[in-house]
Amino acid sequence: MEHAYPQDGGSAVSAEQLEDTIQNPILENPQFRALVKQRRIFSWSMTALMLAVYFGFILTLAFIPARLGTPITEGHPMTWGVPIGFGMLAFTILLVAVYVWRTNTCYDPKIKTIIGSFKK
């Protein structure tokens, strides 16, 4: 095999480059594999939380819109939909903050340790 297929319109990759990529020692490191698994589980958990909140809001709008349209207090125009909408925004910001915090405190040091172990 002289060249592999070019991906995404890029230039062709030689068989030697492809073999070097496949045999990357970092990819075979058990610490790296554990880190990838840990990050994947965390990312999918965050995604599931976000989807649950947004789909819950959309389903509420679709099936029981009167709940969100009910005024918080009689005689005032603000309905429950407004604070719930702001709550969704705050929840999104909180999830982003948790993700950034976890990446900076947990994953980045582990990545530096793994890369540092191969530079020696």
Backbone torsions as a table, in degrees:
resi	resn	phi	psi	omega
1	MET	NA	116.2	-176.6
2	GLU	-80.5	-48.0	-179.5
3	HIS	-138.0	143.8	172.4
4	ALA	-81.5	165.5	178.9
5	TYR	-66.8	138.0	176.0
6	PRO	-69.3	139.6	-179.4
7	GLN	-105.1	137.4	177.8
8	ASP	55.6	35.9	176.1
9	GLY	77.5	6.4	180.0
10	GLY	-79.1	-179.0	179.9
11	SER	-74.5	159.5	-179.4
12	ALA	-67.8	146.4	179.1
13	VAL	-102.2	132.5	179.6
14	SER	-71.4	159.5	-179.6
15	ALA	-62.2	-34.7	179.7
16	GLU	-67.4	-41.8	177.9
17	GLN	-64.7	-39.3	179.2
18	LEU	-65.3	-40.7	179.4
19	GLU	-66.0	-39.4	176.9
20	ASP	-62.9	-38.0	179.7
21	THR	-67.1	-42.7	-178.6
22	ILE	-67.3	-34.9	-176.1
23	GLN	-96.5	26.9	178.4
24	ASN	-65.6	122.7	-176.3
25	PRO	-65.2	-27.6	178.8
26	ILE	-64.2	-38.5	-179.3
27	LEU	-65.8	-22.6	-179.5
28	GLU	-95.6	-3.3	-178.8
29	ASN	-70.6	127.9	-179.9
30	PRO	-62.8	-33.9	177.4
31	GLN	-64.6	-41.2	179.7
32	PHE	-65.8	-43.7	179.3
33	ARG	-62.0	-41.2	178.4
34	ALA	-64.6	-39.8	178.4
35	LEU	-64.5	-42.8	178.8
36	VAL	-62.1	-43.5	179.3
37	LYS	-63.5	-43.7	-180.0
38	GLN	-62.4	-44.8	179.4
39	ARG	-66.0	-38.3	-179.8
40	ARG	-64.7	-44.8	178.8
41	ILE	-62.1	-44.0	179.8
42	PHE	-63.8	-45.4	-179.4
43	SER	-62.5	-43.8	-180.0
44	TRP	-68.6	-32.9	176.2
45	SER	-64.7	-44.6	177.9
46	MET	-63.5	-39.8	178.4
47	THR	-63.4	-43.4	179.5
48	ALA	-62.8	-41.3	177.0
49	LEU	-60.7	-46.1	-178.1
50	MET	-64.4	-43.6	179.0
51	LEU	-63.8	-39.3	179.7
52	ALA	-62.3	-43.6	-179.7
53	VAL	-64.8	-49.4	-176.9
54	TYR	-69.1	-42.6	178.3
55	PHE	-67.6	-34.6	175.1
56	GLY	-60.1	-42.7	178.6
57	PHE	-65.0	-46.7	-179.3
58	ILE	-63.7	-42.3	178.9
59	LEU	-66.1	-35.8	175.3
60	THR	-63.5	-43.3	176.8
61	LEU	-61.9	-36.4	-176.0
62	ALA	-76.3	-41.7	-170.1
63	PHE	-104.7	-29.8	177.6
64	ILE	-136.9	63.0	-176.6
65	PRO	-65.4	-22.4	-179.6
66	ALA	-63.9	-29.4	178.4
67	ARG	-63.5	-45.1	-179.4
68	LEU	-74.1	-22.1	-179.5
69	GLY	-91.0	0.0	179.3
70	THR	-75.9	131.0	177.8
71	PRO	-63.2	146.0	178.8
72	ILE	-66.3	-46.7	174.9
73	THR	-128.8	143.5	-179.1
74	GLU	-60.8	137.3	177.7
75	GLY	88.1	-5.9	178.4
76	HIS	-111.5	145.3	-173.6
77	PRO	-77.4	-16.8	-176.0
78	MET	-72.8	129.2	179.2
79	THR	-103.8	172.2	179.9
80	TRP	-65.7	-20.8	-179.9
81	GLY	-64.0	-32.4	-177.8
82	VAL	-67.4	-55.0	179.2
83	PRO	-65.7	-30.4	177.4
84	ILE	-67.4	-40.7	176.3
85	GLY	-61.7	-44.0	176.3
86	PHE	-66.1	-34.0	176.6
87	GLY	-63.4	-38.0	177.0
88	MET	-64.6	-40.8	177.4
89	LEU	-62.7	-45.5	178.6
90	ALA	-62.9	-39.7	178.1
91	PHE	-62.1	-41.4	178.3
92	THR	-62.6	-45.3	178.8
93	ILE	-62.8	-40.5	178.0
94	LEU	-62.3	-44.0	178.9
95	LEU	-62.0	-41.3	178.0
96	VAL	-63.5	-43.0	179.5
97	ALA	-62.8	-41.9	178.3
98	VAL	-63.9	-42.1	180.0
99	TYR	-63.6	-45.5	-179.9
100	VAL	-65.0	-43.3	179.5
101	TRP	-60.8	-46.5	-178.6
102	ARG	-65.4	-39.5	178.3
103	THR	-62.6	-46.1	-177.1
104	ASN	-70.1	-35.2	-175.3
105	THR	-94.7	-25.2	-174.2
106	CYS	-110.9	-55.6	-171.1
107	TYR	-78.5	-44.1	-178.0
108	ASP	-59.3	-45.2	176.8
109	PRO	-61.3	-37.8	178.8
110	LYS	-66.2	-39.7	178.2
111	ILE	-63.2	-44.2	178.9
112	LYS	-62.4	-38.6	178.5
113	THR	-65.0	-44.4	-178.9
114	ILE	-64.7	-46.0	179.6
115	ILE	-65.5	-39.7	178.3
116	GLY	-62.6	-32.0	179.6
117	SER	-69.3	-20.5	179.6
118	PHE	-93.8	-13.6	-178.8
119	LYS	-84.5	-12.8	-177.4
120	LYS	-73.2	NA	NA
